[in-house]
Amino acid sequence: MDYVEKVLEKLKEWARRLIETLLGPEEEPEAELIPIPVHDRPRHR
């Protein structure tokens, strides 16, 4: 059974490489921006 798992793992790796070659590398998700608190100055009129 170990042999079958190794073969499947190799097939997955080859499929991933083929897809990357055809479609380009897998896009990484954009990092979520962290809101930065801004201390507003009191406005005088």
C-alpha positions in Angstrom: 0.0 0.0 0.0 2.9 2.3 0.7 4.0 2.0 -3.0 0.5 3.1 -4.2 0.7 6.2 -1.9 4.1 7.1 -3.3 2.9 6.8 -6.9 -0.2 8.9 -6.1 2.0 11.5 -4.5 4.3 11.6 -7.5 1.3 11.9 -9.9 -0.1 14.8 -7.8 3.3 16.6 -8.0 3.5 16.1 -11.8 0.0 17.4 -12.2 0.7 20.5 -10.1 3.8 21.2 -12.1 1.9 20.8 -15.4 -0.8 23.1 -14.3 1.7 25.7 -13.1 3.5 25.5 -16.5 0.3 25.9 -18.4 -1.5 28.5 -16.2 1.4 30.1 -14.4 2.3 29.8 -10.7 -0.5 29.6 -8.1 -1.5 33.1 -7.0 -0.8 33.9 -3.4 -3.7 35.5 -1.5 -3.1 39.2 -0.8 -2.2 39.9 2.7 -5.1 41.4 4.6 -4.4 45.1 5.5 -4.3 45.9 9.2 -6.2 49.0 10.1 -4.0 51.6 11.8 -5.8 53.9 14.3 -5.4 57.5 13.4 -5.7 60.1 16.2 -7.5 63.1 14.6 -6.7 66.5 16.0 -9.7 68.4 17.3 -10.8 70.8 14.7 -11.2 74.4 15.8 -13.5 76.8 13.9 
